[in-house]
């Protein structure tokens, strides 16, 4: 009997709350011996789970941060910073009894660790770039001046060592190829398929929802400012996680703008997101392109809205526009100007919205984790067999 090949899935995230990484683990665990390495254990049965250690003291963290800042002027210091920031020795000690055939690195930080483990074991590396990290945030001075150049350094340093690469949108794939000459395959951020029935739309209470991560760079204020311009038949629910200071700012703003038609709902666990939003009519996805990452994003919330059978409304974000038009499951504003968006939404009838909701339910039969993970599994099989 052949031994199962061994795969280490690495992510600097809480694996209980990271749907993309969890889908990877579920896709692999029945065929391969899977070890996860994350900030928290996933709780998925049938795998080996390790937690990324952080042996640094406060002074060592401070020293690491100072090295990071100085490296912006003296680029050779990035190598010193990497040694100080990442617990490479501790992780090699943690995994010394295990030998892996493949490392799946989720994000550039994970790629640093993956390179060291692969070097030890002679393993192959699959890099999953969830997004375009060198231009993740571009409207904040610290990211522009310090974080983005560092991410660019990591790409130049480690991408030459990978054996395959995946990312979540065609726009990201094009940019990685343009900047670093690396080809990648697209694995979309889609949930598992679940059948939902077509929900009724109440003419005097059309329920909009926006859910996901709240960060100032996403300009969620625009959706709040949109509401006073919409007819009173439209109501908005926000179900957000993220920076507490920014969330409080949004709540204060909504109370001043349109308190009777904007509701903040407590976030639910990721496996309950689709059933929760399915109680609404429209997924409102107005995300201004303040960075290349946001411009080309194909976010979880788009596919969760489609799976839930919602009519999707977005701004002219090119990757989302392609999906909405291909599956005819929503409406696209021709600009991010809220007056234009309001005019478009106000023109919609109940029948318009129901038609797109029905199209989303059909699209969900194709845009689901079962199909996307088949692509992911095929990439793995081509790398190490099964």
Secondary structure as GFF3:
##gff-version 3
##sequence-region A 1 386
A	DSSP	beta_strand	6	11	.	.	.	ID=ss1
A	DSSP	alpha_helix	19	28	.	.	.	ID=ss2
A	DSSP	beta_strand	33	38	.	.	.	ID=ss3
A	DSSP	beta_strand	48	51	.	.	.	ID=ss4
A	DSSP	alpha_helix	58	71	.	.	.	ID=ss5
A	DSSP	alpha_helix	77	85	.	.	.	ID=ss6
A	DSSP	alpha_helix	88	94	.	.	.	ID=ss7
A	DSSP	beta_strand	102	106	.	.	.	ID=ss8
A	DSSP	alpha_helix	108	121	.	.	.	ID=ss9
A	DSSP	beta_strand	124	129	.	.	.	ID=ss10
A	DSSP	three_ten_helix	133	135	.	.	.	ID=ss11
A	DSSP	alpha_helix	141	142	.	.	.	ID=ss12
A	DSSP	pi_helix	143	147	.	.	.	ID=ss13
A	DSSP	alpha_helix	148	158	.	.	.	ID=ss14
A	DSSP	three_ten_helix	159	161	.	.	.	ID=ss15
A	DSSP	beta_strand	164	167	.	.	.	ID=ss16
A	DSSP	alpha_helix	170	180	.	.	.	ID=ss17
A	DSSP	beta_strand	185	186	.	.	.	ID=ss18
A	DSSP	beta_strand	206	214	.	.	.	ID=ss19
A	DSSP	three_ten_helix	216	218	.	.	.	ID=ss20
A	DSSP	alpha_helix	221	227	.	.	.	ID=ss21
A	DSSP	beta_strand	234	242	.	.	.	ID=ss22
A	DSSP	alpha_helix	244	257	.	.	.	ID=ss23
A	DSSP	three_ten_helix	259	261	.	.	.	ID=ss24
A	DSSP	beta_strand	262	264	.	.	.	ID=ss25
A	DSSP	three_ten_helix	270	272	.	.	.	ID=ss26
A	DSSP	alpha_helix	273	277	.	.	.	ID=ss27
A	DSSP	beta_strand	282	285	.	.	.	ID=ss28
A	DSSP	alpha_helix	292	295	.	.	.	ID=ss29
A	DSSP	alpha_helix	300	307	.	.	.	ID=ss30
A	DSSP	beta_strand	311	314	.	.	.	ID=ss31
A	DSSP	alpha_helix	318	327	.	.	.	ID=ss32
A	DSSP	beta_strand	330	332	.	.	.	ID=ss33
A	DSSP	alpha_helix	338	346	.	.	.	ID=ss34
A	DSSP	alpha_helix	350	363	.	.	.	ID=ss35
A	DSSP	alpha_helix	369	384	.	.	.	ID=ss36
###
